[in-house]
Amino acid sequence: MRVRAFAKINLSLRVVATRDDGYHELRTIFQSIALHDTLTFARRRGAFALTADDPACPSDDTNLIWRAADRMWKASGRRGAPRDVAVQLKKRIPLQAGLGGGSSDAAAALRVFARFWRVADTPVRDAAAALGADVPYFLEGGTALGLDRGDLLFPLIDRPPAWVVLVLPPFGVSTKEAFAWWDQRAGKVGKAGKSGGARKAGSGAVYEVGNDLEGPVAARHPEIARIVRALRAERAVEAAMSGSGSAVFGLFDRRADAARAAAALASTTRRTVLTRTLNRSKYQRLAAT
């Protein structure tokens, strides 16, 4: 069985507060995009196995796919470690980019293992929440509001379709470090200043934009701010860092404009990806096959 695990961007990300448990209270708007990893599942006798074509991606029990297998195996009432399945991961969503690749892989794996081992919907959703704050979103897709850690979800009316240019710097950003940098800035000024606001997209839709982590991350990696400015200069409807970075996205109404921007911003030290948004119904259809 072969399934796709789609990336996301954060149209907005607001850090509301630091929680007592060490996590951060968020208000974020997720948006699915067509860039995806591919997971191939094969039934075979023997120990569970996971391989990835990207050597930087772990293939052991630290990978969320492995942890998803373990949770579904136990949820099905089986004992011991998961077995009799091999997974091959074709990685296209970059690591440490704020695009949710690991979480999307986990959600895709949960769906398949639940089917293999006949696990009901509730344990799947419980496992998604336990595996990571972004994982529950990838069971839904489309445009959605995330509260609390980002895992309390409210589906929104899908944003009108847009072309997306992803600009990928030659470095990644640790989520843990990005939030630590926000904490440092918030401690100095009482609360980190917010950038952005409600703006009108070229399609006429009004939505919140801005990423509270962008400033603290760009202070350590000025390339982020330069890319945002460059995308806006290329007439992006909106541009911002996604999640905790390091990927920066630009939204475009016309494919020709997006392709021109992708070509203009590509260089020997950074690459660009031209893709597009996915609405909820298309996401759920494509993610299930």
N, C-alpha and C positions, 0 to 999 in steps of 0.2 A: 504494500500500500504506500502510495506517495501523496504527501500533503504539503501545502505551502504555509509558511509562517510569515505574515506580513509585518512590515515595520510601521511605526507611528511617528508623528511629530506632535509636539505640544504647541498648539496655536497660542496658548497662554499658560503661564505657570506663576502662580502667586504663592509665596511662602507666608502663611498667615501667622504662625507662631511655632515655637518649639514645645513639643509635648513632654510630659513627665517621663515617658518611656524612652526618650531619646530621639524618637522620630520627629518629623516636622508636620505640622498641620498645613495641608495644601488646598489650593483651589486651582484646578488645571482643566484645560479643554484639550482632550485627545482628538487626533484625527488620523485615520488609517491612510496609508499610502501603498502604492503597488509594488515597491521594492520588497523582495521576500527571500527568505531562506527556503530550502527544500529538504524535507525529512522523508527518508525512505525506510519503511518498516518491513522486516522479513521474519516470518515465523521459522524457527529452527530449534533443534534440540540443543540444550546446553545453557551455560551461564549467560546472563544478559550482557550485551556488548554494544558499545557506542563508539563510532569513528567519525571524525570530522576532517574535511579537506583543508581547513585552516589550522596550521600548527599552533597558532596562538590561542585556539579555542580548546579548553580542557575536554578530555574524553573519559574522565573518571567520575566518581560520585560527587564531585563538586559542581558538575554541570547540572543545570536545572532539568534537563531532559531525564537524566539518571534519577534525580530526586523525584520527578513526576512518576516515573516507573515504579519506584519504591512505594510511593503513597498509594497509587492505584492498585498495586499488588496486594498491599495490606488491606485496602478498602474492600477488595473482593473477597476477603476472608482467607487468603492464602498465607502460608507461613514462610519464614526465611526470606532470602533475597529474591528479587525478580529474576525470571529466567525464561528461556525459550523464545526470546525475541532479540533481533539485532537491528540497530538503528544506524543509518548513514546520514550524516548532516552535511549538506552542501551549503556553505556559509557565504552569503552575499550581503547581509546587513553587517556593517562594520562594528567591531567591538568598541566599548567605551566611547560611544558617539551620541548617546541620548536618544537613540531610535528604538530602543526596547527589544533588540534582537533576542537576547536570552529569555526574556519574559514571553515573547511571542512563540519561541521554540517550545517553552514549557507548556503553554496553553494548547498548542497543536498536539504535543505529545499526550497531554491529559485526555484530549478528545479521543485519540486513537487507542490508548491503553484502556480507557473506559469501555470502548467498543469491544476490544479483544477480550477483556476480562469481566464484561457485563456489570459495570459499576453504574449506579444511578446518578442522576444529575446533581443532587445535593452534595454527596461526597466530592464530586468533581469541583464544585464551586468552593467548598471548604478547603480543598487542597490548593486551589488557585490562590486563595487569600493567604494561605500559610506559606506558599512558595515565594511570594513577592508582591509588593504593592501594585505593580503594573499588570501582573498576570491576569487578574479578573477582567480587566479591560479587553484583553485579547480573546476572551470568550464572546465578546459582543461586537466590537469594531465600530466603524463609522465615526460620527462626531458625538462625543460624550463629555459630560462634566464629571470630574472626579474630585471628591472631597475627602476629608480626613487624611489618610496617607496617600490619597489618590485612588483608593480601592472602594470607596462608596460611590457608586456610579449612577448617573442619571442620563439616559439617552436624550440627546438634543436633536432638533431638526437638522438633518445633514447639511453641512456647508455646501454651497454650490460648487460644482466640480472646478478644479484648478490644476494647472501644471505646476510641478514642484521641481525646483533645482536644489539639490543637496550639494553643499560644498564641504568637503572632508579634509581638514588640515592633517598634517603629518604627525599628529599626536592625539592621544586619547585623554579623557578626563575621568577620573574616578568619581563616582557619585558621592562617596563618603567625603572626599576632599572638597567637592563643590559645595556641599552643605556646610562643611566646617568653615569654609571661606565666607559663606553667607553669615554664619554665626558670629564670626570675628567682626565683620562689618556692622552687623546689627548691634553688637555689644558696644561699638564705638559711637554709633549715632542714635542709639535707642531703638531703632528699627531700620532695616535697609530701605533705602528709597526705592520706590517703584518707578519703572519706566513703562511708557506706552499708555494705553487707554482704549476706549471704544472708538474704533475707526471704521470707515465705510470701505468695504472691499470693492474692487472694480465691478463685481457682479451686482452690487447694490446691497449685499447682506451686511448687517452691522454685527460685529462680534468683538470681544475683548482681545487685545493683543499685548504682548510684553512678557518678559521672563525675568523674574527677580534674581535668578542665579547668573544671568548674563553678565551683569556688572562685576560681581566678585570673580567670576572665571576670567573675564576679559582683562581684569587687572593683573592676572598672572600670565595670561596668554593674549597679548594685544592683537594677535592675528584674528581673533574672533570678531572684535569690533571693526577691523578693516574689512572683513568679509561682509558683515552686515551692511556697511556703507557702500561697498562695491555692488551688492545686489540691488540696493535702492537706486544707485546710479544707473543700473541697467533696467530700471523701471519696474522692479518687482512691486506688486500690490502691497506686499508686506514682507519683511525679512526679520528673522530672529534666530537665536540659538535654540535648539530643541533640547528639552529636558536639562540634564546637567552637562550637556555638551559631549564631544566637541563639534558635532555636526551643526551647520547653520543652514537654514532653509530659506528659500525665496518663493513666493507664490506669484503665479502669472496667469492671466486670463487666456493668453494666446500661446500656442505651442511654439510658433516662430520666435516670439520674444524670449521664451524660456530656453530654447535651443541656442539662441544667440548669447544669452547670459551664461549658459553652461560652458560654451566654447571660450568666452571672454575670460572667465574666472579660472579655467583649468590652467595648471602650471606644472612644472617639474616637481614641486613640493606639495601640491594638493591636487586632489581629483574631484571631479564633479559627476553627479548622477542626475539624469533627467527622468522623472517619473511623474505620477499624477495621484490625486486623491482618490480614495474609494469610499463610496457611500456604504451604509450599513448592510443593505440587502445584497449588494455585490460582494462585499467583504465576506459575509456569511456563506454565500454561494461558493465563492472561490476557495475559501479556507476549508470547506468541507470536502473538497475533491483533490 
